[in-house]
Structures are given as C-alpha cells and as structure tokens.
C-alpha cells in the first residue's frame, strides 16, 4: 500500500467514524422528531455511498452496477423516511 493510498484510507475511515458517531448522537438526542430522523438517514446514505465507492473500488467506474448500488440504499432510506413521516402523521 502506497503512502497516498494509506492516507486516503485513513481519511475515509475517519469520515465514516465521524458520520457514525454523529448519527448516533443526533439519533439519541432527536427524540423521534422528523428532522433528526431525516438527518440520520442522510448520514446513513453518505456512509453507504462512501463504502460503495471507496471500499468496493467503484469510484472511477461508470456503469449499471455502480448506479444500482447507489440507488439501492437511497430507496431503502426513502422508505424508512416515509415510514417515519407516516408514523408522525398518524400519531
């Protein structure tokens, strides 16, 4: 592993840990409100995107697989947000 690759790996890992701790902090203090739930879901998508692009080495590639792998967590997290909105409206 080259020095540049090691530095990029450490930076990516630090970003993932920051997003994970931020999501846990916001989720813990959110109290079930919609804005913190949406923030946690956005952070979850950012983490998934980093994993897909960097750790699966798809950042430089173009194609259907990359697009499908990026759409999949977006669909799941959109459904989770839809559920949270429905629960907030229904009560």
Biotite code that builds the C-alpha atoms (Angstrom):
import biotite.structure as struc

atoms = struc.array([
    struc.Atom([0.000, 0.000, 0.000], chain_id="A", res_id=1, res_name="UNK", atom_name="CA", element="C"),
    struc.Atom([1.422, 3.328, -1.022], chain_id="A", res_id=2, res_name="UNK", atom_name="CA", element="C"),
    struc.Atom([1.576, 6.309, 1.267], chain_id="A", res_id=3, res_name="UNK", atom_name="CA", element="C"),
    struc.Atom([-1.136, 8.115, -0.687], chain_id="A", res_id=4, res_name="UNK", atom_name="CA", element="C"),
    struc.Atom([-3.455, 5.093, -0.565], chain_id="A", res_id=5, res_name="UNK", atom_name="CA", element="C"),
    struc.Atom([-2.868, 4.738, 3.186], chain_id="A", res_id=6, res_name="UNK", atom_name="CA", element="C"),
    struc.Atom([-3.638, 8.429, 3.776], chain_id="A", res_id=7, res_name="UNK", atom_name="CA", element="C"),
    struc.Atom([-6.809, 8.176, 1.677], chain_id="A", res_id=8, res_name="UNK", atom_name="CA", element="C"),
    struc.Atom([-7.859, 5.056, 3.608], chain_id="A", res_id=9, res_name="UNK", atom_name="CA", element="C"),
    struc.Atom([-7.319, 6.783, 6.963], chain_id="A", res_id=10, res_name="UNK", atom_name="CA", element="C"),
    struc.Atom([-9.252, 9.864, 5.798], chain_id="A", res_id=11, res_name="UNK", atom_name="CA", element="C"),
    struc.Atom([-12.141, 7.722, 4.575], chain_id="A", res_id=12, res_name="UNK", atom_name="CA", element="C"),
    struc.Atom([-12.186, 5.740, 7.794], chain_id="A", res_id=13, res_name="UNK", atom_name="CA", element="C"),
    struc.Atom([-12.167, 8.944, 9.846], chain_id="A", res_id=14, res_name="UNK", atom_name="CA", element="C"),
    struc.Atom([-15.090, 10.268, 7.798], chain_id="A", res_id=15, res_name="UNK", atom_name="CA", element="C"),
    struc.Atom([-17.054, 7.047, 8.326], chain_id="A", res_id=16, res_name="UNK", atom_name="CA", element="C"),
    struc.Atom([-16.421, 7.111, 12.072], chain_id="A", res_id=17, res_name="UNK", atom_name="CA", element="C"),
    struc.Atom([-17.428, 10.774, 12.268], chain_id="A", res_id=18, res_name="UNK", atom_name="CA", element="C"),
    struc.Atom([-20.670, 10.094, 10.398], chain_id="A", res_id=19, res_name="UNK", atom_name="CA", element="C"),
    struc.Atom([-21.395, 7.063, 12.605], chain_id="A", res_id=20, res_name="UNK", atom_name="CA", element="C"),
    struc.Atom([-20.799, 8.975, 15.838], chain_id="A", res_id=21, res_name="UNK", atom_name="CA", element="C"),
    struc.Atom([-22.758, 11.979, 14.533], chain_id="A", res_id=22, res_name="UNK", atom_name="CA", element="C"),
    struc.Atom([-25.663, 9.747, 13.559], chain_id="A", res_id=23, res_name="UNK", atom_name="CA", element="C"),
    struc.Atom([-25.663, 8.089, 16.967], chain_id="A", res_id=24, res_name="UNK", atom_name="CA", element="C"),
    struc.Atom([-25.528, 11.473, 18.702], chain_id="A", res_id=25, res_name="UNK", atom_name="CA", element="C"),
    struc.Atom([-28.312, 13.037, 16.629], chain_id="A", res_id=26, res_name="UNK", atom_name="CA", element="C"),
    struc.Atom([-30.426, 9.888, 16.837], chain_id="A", res_id=27, res_name="UNK", atom_name="CA", element="C"),
    struc.Atom([-30.002, 9.660, 20.591], chain_id="A", res_id=28, res_name="UNK", atom_name="CA", element="C"),
    struc.Atom([-30.967, 13.268, 21.208], chain_id="A", res_id=29, res_name="UNK", atom_name="CA", element="C"),
    struc.Atom([-33.581, 13.509, 18.449], chain_id="A", res_id=30, res_name="UNK", atom_name="CA", element="C"),
    struc.Atom([-36.484, 12.164, 20.454], chain_id="A", res_id=31, res_name="UNK", atom_name="CA", element="C"),
    struc.Atom([-38.336, 10.788, 17.428], chain_id="A", res_id=32, res_name="UNK", atom_name="CA", element="C"),
    struc.Atom([-38.742, 14.126, 15.647], chain_id="A", res_id=33, res_name="UNK", atom_name="CA", element="C"),
    struc.Atom([-38.716, 14.146, 11.853], chain_id="A", res_id=34, res_name="UNK", atom_name="CA", element="C"),
    struc.Atom([-35.762, 16.488, 11.285], chain_id="A", res_id=35, res_name="UNK", atom_name="CA", element="C"),
    struc.Atom([-33.282, 14.416, 13.327], chain_id="A", res_id=36, res_name="UNK", atom_name="CA", element="C"),
    struc.Atom([-34.584, 11.232, 11.706], chain_id="A", res_id=37, res_name="UNK", atom_name="CA", element="C"),
    struc.Atom([-34.045, 12.767, 8.260], chain_id="A", res_id=38, res_name="UNK", atom_name="CA", element="C"),
    struc.Atom([-30.552, 13.902, 9.293], chain_id="A", res_id=39, res_name="UNK", atom_name="CA", element="C"),
    struc.Atom([-29.643, 10.397, 10.474], chain_id="A", res_id=40, res_name="UNK", atom_name="CA", element="C"),
    struc.Atom([-30.939, 8.911, 7.224], chain_id="A", res_id=41, res_name="UNK", atom_name="CA", element="C"),
    struc.Atom([-28.885, 11.379, 5.168], chain_id="A", res_id=42, res_name="UNK", atom_name="CA", element="C"),
    struc.Atom([-25.799, 10.440, 7.200], chain_id="A", res_id=43, res_name="UNK", atom_name="CA", element="C"),
    struc.Atom([-26.591, 6.762, 6.637], chain_id="A", res_id=44, res_name="UNK", atom_name="CA", element="C"),
    struc.Atom([-26.747, 7.349, 2.878], chain_id="A", res_id=45, res_name="UNK", atom_name="CA", element="C"),
    struc.Atom([-23.428, 9.205, 2.984], chain_id="A", res_id=46, res_name="UNK", atom_name="CA", element="C"),
    struc.Atom([-21.820, 6.270, 4.804], chain_id="A", res_id=47, res_name="UNK", atom_name="CA", element="C"),
    struc.Atom([-23.262, 3.799, 2.312], chain_id="A", res_id=48, res_name="UNK", atom_name="CA", element="C"),
    struc.Atom([-22.052, 5.887, -0.600], chain_id="A", res_id=49, res_name="UNK", atom_name="CA", element="C"),
    struc.Atom([-18.531, 6.016, 0.827], chain_id="A", res_id=50, res_name="UNK", atom_name="CA", element="C"),
    struc.Atom([-18.480, 2.259, 1.305], chain_id="A", res_id=51, res_name="UNK", atom_name="CA", element="C"),
    struc.Atom([-19.813, 1.601, -2.194], chain_id="A", res_id=52, res_name="UNK", atom_name="CA", element="C"),
    struc.Atom([-17.478, 3.996, -3.972], chain_id="A", res_id=53, res_name="UNK", atom_name="CA", element="C"),
    struc.Atom([-14.279, 3.597, -1.955], chain_id="A", res_id=54, res_name="UNK", atom_name="CA", element="C"),
    struc.Atom([-14.214, 0.161, -0.382], chain_id="A", res_id=55, res_name="UNK", atom_name="CA", element="C"),
    struc.Atom([-15.825, -1.586, -3.351], chain_id="A", res_id=56, res_name="UNK", atom_name="CA", element="C"),
    struc.Atom([-13.497, 0.465, -5.604], chain_id="A", res_id=57, res_name="UNK", atom_name="CA", element="C"),
    struc.Atom([-16.278, 1.765, -7.830], chain_id="A", res_id=58, res_name="UNK", atom_name="CA", element="C"),
    struc.Atom([-15.353, 5.460, -7.668], chain_id="A", res_id=59, res_name="UNK", atom_name="CA", element="C"),
    struc.Atom([-13.579, 5.506, -11.049], chain_id="A", res_id=60, res_name="UNK", atom_name="CA", element="C"),
    struc.Atom([-16.022, 3.185, -12.800], chain_id="A", res_id=61, res_name="UNK", atom_name="CA", element="C"),
    struc.Atom([-19.206, 4.040, -14.641], chain_id="A", res_id=62, res_name="UNK", atom_name="CA", element="C"),
    struc.Atom([-21.985, 1.635, -15.336], chain_id="A", res_id=63, res_name="UNK", atom_name="CA", element="C"),
    struc.Atom([-25.183, -0.043, -14.290], chain_id="A", res_id=64, res_name="UNK", atom_name="CA", element="C"),
    struc.Atom([-23.740, -1.830, -11.248], chain_id="A", res_id=65, res_name="UNK", atom_name="CA", element="C"),
    struc.Atom([-22.464, 1.392, -9.699], chain_id="A", res_id=66, res_name="UNK", atom_name="CA", element="C"),
    struc.Atom([-25.772, 3.146, -10.314], chain_id="A", res_id=67, res_name="UNK", atom_name="CA", element="C"),
    struc.Atom([-27.784, 0.234, -8.940], chain_id="A", res_id=68, res_name="UNK", atom_name="CA", element="C"),
    struc.Atom([-25.626, 0.038, -5.825], chain_id="A", res_id=69, res_name="UNK", atom_name="CA", element="C"),
    struc.Atom([-26.112, 3.766, -5.188], chain_id="A", res_id=70, res_name="UNK", atom_name="CA", element="C"),
    struc.Atom([-29.876, 3.674, -5.803], chain_id="A", res_id=71, res_name="UNK", atom_name="CA", element="C"),
    struc.Atom([-30.485, 0.680, -3.515], chain_id="A", res_id=72, res_name="UNK", atom_name="CA", element="C"),
    struc.Atom([-29.692, 2.438, -0.187], chain_id="A", res_id=73, res_name="UNK", atom_name="CA", element="C"),
    struc.Atom([-31.485, 5.570, -1.407], chain_id="A", res_id=74, res_name="UNK", atom_name="CA", element="C"),
    struc.Atom([-34.669, 3.564, -1.966], chain_id="A", res_id=75, res_name="UNK", atom_name="CA", element="C"),
    struc.Atom([-34.420, 1.820, 1.407], chain_id="A", res_id=76, res_name="UNK", atom_name="CA", element="C"),
    struc.Atom([-33.714, 5.049, 3.277], chain_id="A", res_id=77, res_name="UNK", atom_name="CA", element="C"),
    struc.Atom([-36.564, 6.803, 1.440], chain_id="A", res_id=78, res_name="UNK", atom_name="CA", element="C"),
    struc.Atom([-38.902, 4.053, 2.603], chain_id="A", res_id=79, res_name="UNK", atom_name="CA", element="C"),
    struc.Atom([-37.624, 4.495, 6.154], chain_id="A", res_id=80, res_name="UNK", atom_name="CA", element="C"),
    struc.Atom([-38.298, 8.244, 5.945], chain_id="A", res_id=81, res_name="UNK", atom_name="CA", element="C"),
    struc.Atom([-41.754, 7.591, 4.510], chain_id="A", res_id=82, res_name="UNK", atom_name="CA", element="C"),
    struc.Atom([-42.471, 5.292, 7.440], chain_id="A", res_id=83, res_name="UNK", atom_name="CA", element="C"),
    struc.Atom([-41.297, 7.943, 9.929], chain_id="A", res_id=84, res_name="UNK", atom_name="CA", element="C"),
    struc.Atom([-43.499, 10.581, 8.286], chain_id="A", res_id=85, res_name="UNK", atom_name="CA", element="C"),
    struc.Atom([-46.497, 8.204, 8.311], chain_id="A", res_id=86, res_name="UNK", atom_name="CA", element="C"),
    struc.Atom([-45.989, 7.409, 11.994], chain_id="A", res_id=87, res_name="UNK", atom_name="CA", element="C"),
    struc.Atom([-45.695, 11.131, 12.801], chain_id="A", res_id=88, res_name="UNK", atom_name="CA", element="C"),
    struc.Atom([-48.881, 11.963, 10.902], chain_id="A", res_id=89, res_name="UNK", atom_name="CA", element="C"),
    struc.Atom([-50.929, 9.022, 12.169], chain_id="A", res_id=90, res_name="UNK", atom_name="CA", element="C"),
    struc.Atom([-49.690, 9.509, 15.620], chain_id="A", res_id=91, res_name="UNK", atom_name="CA", element="C"),
])
